[in-house]
């Protein structure tokens, strides 16, 4: 009788869940869960672009030079990197909407706190807290997308995520840059931008918690299984539950780290992430050249639009090429994209005269540069990760990728600052908010070049071992999945 009641209870639970899912599954023909996930990506990228967009104002408010500003970026990126595996552990045991909402609220709180900080060390502390929130959110977002698309369409899926995320980055950067030059009720505009972004992020986090359905959970209900019933014995035995939590997390970590394809992508990502981290100085560089807030925001917007369209284009092309060359197509697309960063870096930072009359040349170069250098994540890295580990370990592999890549790339920003000041003669005391500085612009551009051209060349080279490892690792996962089905 007990088994019969339990079975009926499970059926009612499944029917109720399916009914609720049908109510919230579509809105105007689109998945509500995916819409909210993409909105979270928009806010995440907008939050990332806030501080770099107001570097010049923060520099004046706290008397900080490029090295100090680089340390702020380093602190957030490094904390985000080393704590990213936390997301992998959490997603093993909790639904991703809960994890995403928690991380979103964490970064919203820290963003608001930066906006009201009165001392440089306060800003540094809250940037570290911001890194914690992003460490939880980003791997969970990536695994959510990986579970929501089939193998042959993941490039487009990740491309769309990056496209809408870039829209958020554009919006956040433009809003912050434009607001930075104004005051609202006596409060500097850059502070108001941080507080406003924190409020919007909190709303998105709440909506994700309330309405997003985890694809993993939906799949479990569809097959008549649920972690609630599978873990009922663990709930009754806390010691056993703790042991299972640690053991499962440890197994997932070892499984991910041993995959050779993962090791190769991390190796290329360590150097390939350096240029992207160094780019946080672009807004400051354009303002030092002499461009105003609106002109600088327009240039960065064109670059972001190019990157957004490029990531979608790269994902689409790689999906098509991988159907013809399943083991090599994505790798070739990634190498092409990385190599394009080398000539564009020289053209942007050396080839174009650093004067206000070169705005159109900068605009065209930035757009084309973004269109071609932004493929790697969507065309290769993220789709490949989803194919070389079991489904339940996807969040963990994205988390460890961020941990290794982010912890090393975080050094790029302070290195740019150090090179600009110590090697090329950048003097923060000579910079004025209302005008540019040709000498400082030149110094900063050379520091940027050092951290962009050479790393991109190495990145393209380091992709080469994937031609051997990707085929083998994907076959191993497929064989293991078939054996599990037979069992």
N, C-alpha and C positions, 0 to 999 in steps of 0.2 A: 504493500500500500504506500509506504514511504517513497519507494522508487517511482511509483505511478504519479504521486503528487508532485515529486520533484520534476518529472518529465513534463507534466502539464504546466508547471510553473515556468520551466524553461521555454516551452512553446509560447506561453502568453508573453514572456519577456521578449522573445524574438519578434512576435507579431507587433507588440507595442513599439519596439525599437524600429522595426521596418516601417510602421505607420508614421512615426515621428520623422524618420529619415526621408520618407517620401514628401512630407510637408516642407522640409527644409532643403531638399536636395537641389532644386532648380529655382532660379530666379531670372526671368527674361531669357530662359534657355541656357543659362550658365549655372554651373555647380556653385552653390552658395559657399560651400567649404573652400573651394579653390579661389573664389572671389575674395573671401576674407583673408585667406593665406597670402594672396598677392597684395592685398592692402597692407598686411603686416610687413611684407617685403618693401613696399613703398615707404612706410614710416621708418623702417630700419635703415634704408639707404639715405633718407632725408636726415636722419639723426647723425649718420656717419659724416655727412657733408657740412654739418653746421659749423663746427669749430674751424676747419680749414678755410671756410668762406669768410670768417671774421678774424683771421690771424692778425691782420694789421691793427684792428681795434683792440684786440686782446693784448697785442704787443705793447700798445700805448698805455692801456689800463694797468698793466702789471709790470711795465718796464722790462719786457722779456724780448730777447733776441731770437733768431732762427734756431739756435741750439736749444733754448728753453722750450720753444714751441714744438720742436721736434721731439723733445722728451715727453710732452703731453700726448702726442700721437703714439710714441713708443710705449708709454705706460698702459694706455688703453689696449693697444694691439697685443702687447705681451701678456697682459692679464687675460684677455680674450683667448689667446692661443693656448696658454698652459691650462686653462680651465675648460676648454672645449670638450674634453672627454667626459666632463660632468653631464653634458647633454646626452651622450651615448648611454651612460648608466641610467639616467632618469627615464629615457624613452624605452629602455628595456622593461621597465616596471610600471610606467604610468602612461596614460594616453597623451599623445602629442599636443592636443589643444590645451591641456593643463600646463604642460611644460612651456609651450609658447606664450601663454598668457602670463605665467610667472616671470619669464625672462623679459617680456615686453614691459611689464609694470616696473621691473628693476631698472631697466634703462630709462624709463620715463622719469622715475624719481631722481636718478642721477643727472639727467639732462636739466631738470628744473633747478637742481642744486647748483649746477655750474652757472646757471643764469643769475643766481643771487650771491655767488661767492665774492668775497672781498679781498682775498689773498691768493697768491699764486699756488701755495701748497694746498689750499682748499680745492682749487680747480683740479690739481693733480690727483687728489684723493677721489673726487667724484668721477673723474675720468676712468680711474681703476674700477670703480663700481659699475660704470657704464660698460666696461669690457666684460664684466661678469654677466650682465644681461645679454649682451650680444653673443657671448660664448654659449649660452643656453639656447638662444633663438636660432642662430644661423644653421647649425647642423640639423636641427629638427625640421626647419623649413626645407632643406635640401632632401632629406629622406622622405618627407611628405610628398614632394614632387616626384621623386623616384618611384614611390609606391602608387602614384596616381596615373602613371603613363606606362605603356608597353615599351619593350626594348627598342623597337624601331622608331619610336616617336619621342624618346626622352630628350633628344637634342632640342626639338621644338619646345617641349615642356620647360626645360631649363632656360631656353631662350626667351620664352614669354615671361618667366619669373624675373629674369634679368632685365627684360624690357620695361616692365612695370616698375621694377626696383629702380632702374635708371631714371624713370619719370619722377619718382620720389626724390632721387638724388638731385635732379635738376630743380625740382620745386624747392627742396630744402636749401640748396645752394643759392638760388636766385632770391628767394625770400630773405634769407639771412644777409646776403650781400647788399640788397636794396635797403633793408631795414637798418643795416649797420650805420649808415650815414645820417640817421635821423634820431630824434628823441620822441618818446611817447609819455606824456604826463611827467616829464622830467627824468624819465628812465632811459638810459642809452638803448638804442634800437637793437643792438646785438643781444642784450640781456632779454628783451621782450621776445625775440625770436626763439631763444632757448625755452622760455616758459610756455610759449604757445605750442611749440613742438611737443613738449612733455604732456600737455593736456590732450592733444590729438592722439598721441601714442597710447595714453591710458584708455581712451575710448576704444581704440582698435583692440587692445589687449582684452578688454571686457567682452567685446563682441566675439572674439575668437574663442574665449572660454565658454560662452553661452551657446554658440551656434555651429562651430566647426565639428565635423565628425571625422575621426581618425580612420583612414582607409584600412588600416590593420584591424581595427575594431569592427568595422562594417563587414570585412571578410570573415572574421570569426563568427559573427552572427549569421552570415549567409551559409556557413558550413555547420551551424548548429553547435559551435563551441564558444567558450568564453573564458577569459582569464579569471573571471569571478569564480567560476565553478572549479577550474583547474587548480586554483590556489586556496580553496577553502580550508584545506588541511594546514596550509602555512599560516593562515590567519589565526588558527587555534593554537599554533606553536610558535611564539615569537622568536625563540632562539633558532629554530629551524629556518624560519623565514629570513633572518639576518644572514645565516650561513648560505642560504640559497641565493640571496641578493649578491653577496660578495663573490660566490663561486661563479654565478652566471655572468657577472660583469668581467671577472678575470678571464673566463673562457673567451668571451667576445673580444677582449683586448688582444689576447694572444692570437686569436684567429685572424684578426685584421692585420696586425703588425707583421705576421709571417708571409703575407701575400706579396710576392715579388712585384707584381704590377703596382700595388700600393706604394712600395718602396721607391720605384722608379718615378712615379708621378710626384711623390713628395720631394724627391731629389731635384726634379726640374722646378717644382713649385717654390722651393726655398729661394732659388735665384730669380725665378720668374715673377715672384711677388714683390721683389725689391722695387722695380720701377713704379708699380701701382701705389706703393706706400709713399715713395718719394713725390708723387704727383700732388700730394696734399699742399705743396708749396706753389702750385700753379697760380691760384688767385693772388697770392702775395706778389709773385713775380710779375704778373701783368700790371698790378697797381704800381709796382716800383718802376716799370717801364714808363708809366704815365697815364695809363687808361683809368677812367673813373670807375665807380662801383658798377654802374649799369653796363658799361662796355666790357668790363671784366666778367660780369655775370653772363653776358651774352656769349662771350668766347667759351666759357666753361659749359654753358648750356649746349652749344654746338658740339663740343667734344663729347658731352654726355649723350646727346642724341645719336651721334655717330657710334658710340660704344653700345647703346641700346639696340640700334638697328643691326649693328655688326654681330652682336651676340645671338640675335635671332637668326640672322643670315647664316652665321657659322653653324648653329645647331641644325638648321634646315638642310644646308649643303652636306653636313656630315651624316645626317640621317639618310640622305639619298645615296651618298657615296658608299656608306657602310652596307647598303643592300647589295652592292656589286662586289665590294671588297670588305667583307665583314670583319676581318682581322687586322686590316691596315688602314682603312679609309679614314677613320677618326684621327689616327695618329698623323697622317699626312696633312690633314687640315690644320691640326694644332701646330705642327712645325712651320707651316706657311705663315700662320698668324704671328707666331713668336718672331720669326725672321723679319717680318715687316716692321717690327718695333725699332730695328737698328737704323735703317735709312731715315725713318720719320723722326727719330730722336735728333739726329744730326741736322736735319732740315729745320726742325722747329727751334732748336736751341742755338744753332750756329748759323744756318743758312739764311734765315730771315733777319733783316736789320731790326734791332730792338728799339724801335721808335713808334710813336703814336700813329704815324702814317702807314704802318704795316698791318693795321687791324684786319683788312680783308685777307691778306696773305696768311695771317695767323688763323683766321676763321676757316678758310678752305683747308689748310693743313691739318688743323685739329679735327675737323669733321672726317676727312679721309683717314686720318690716323686712327680715330676711334672706330671707324667702320671696318678696319682690317686687323687691329691688334687685339680685339676683344673676343676672339673665338674660343680660346683654349678651354675655358671652363664649361661652356655649353656644348661644344662640338666633341670634346674628348674626356676631360677629367671627370666631370660629374656623371655622364652616362656610363663610362667605363667602370667607375666605382660600383655602380648598381649591378654590374654583371659579374663581378669577381668575388663577391662574398654572398653568403646566404641572406635572404630578405630580412631576417630579424637583426642582422648586424649592420644594416645600411647606415643607420644614424651614427653608429660607432666609427665606421670608416670615414664618414664626412667629418666627424668630430676630431679624430686623430689627424686627418689631413690639415685641418685648421690649426691644430696644436703644433705640429711640426713646422708647417709653412709660416704661420703667423708669428711664432716665437722668434724665428730668424729674420723675417721681413720687417719686423717691428724696429729693427736697428737702422733701417734705411733713412727714416726721417731725421733722427739726430745726427746720422753721418752726413747727410746733406747739409745740415746746419753747421757742423764742425768744419767740413770742407770749405763751405762758403766763407766762414769767418776766419779760419786759421790759414787756409791755403790761398784763397782768392781775395782776401781783404775786406770782407763785408763788415761794416761798422753800424750796429743798430742805433747808435746815438745820432747818426747823421740822417736818419730816415724821418720824414715829416708826413703826417697823415694827409695833408691837403695837396701834396705834389709827389712826383716820382723821383727816382734817383738812379741815373744811368750806371754809376759805378756799382751800386749795390745790386741792381738788376743783372749786370754782367756777372758778378760774383755768384749770385744765386743760380743763374743759368748754367754755369760751369759745374757747380756742385750737383745740380740735377742731371747733367749729362753723364757724369761719372757713375751715377746710380741707375741709369736707364739703358744706354746703348750696349755696354758689355754684358750685363746680366741677361738681356734678351737674347743675345747670341748664344750664350751658354745654355739658356733655357731650351732653345731649339735643338741643340746638340744632345741634351740630356733626355729628350723624348725617344731617342733611337732604340734603346733596349726594349721598348714596348713592342717592337715588331716580333720579338721572341716570346716575351713573358705573357702578353695579353691573351694570345691564343691558348696557351697552356692553362692559365688560371681560369679562364672562362669555361674551358672543357672540364676542368676539375669540379667546378661548382655545378655544372649541368649533370655530370655523372653522379655527384653526391645527392642532388635533388631527385634523380630518377631512382636511386637506391632507396631513398627515404620513402618515396611513393610506393615502391614494391613492398617495403617492410610494413 
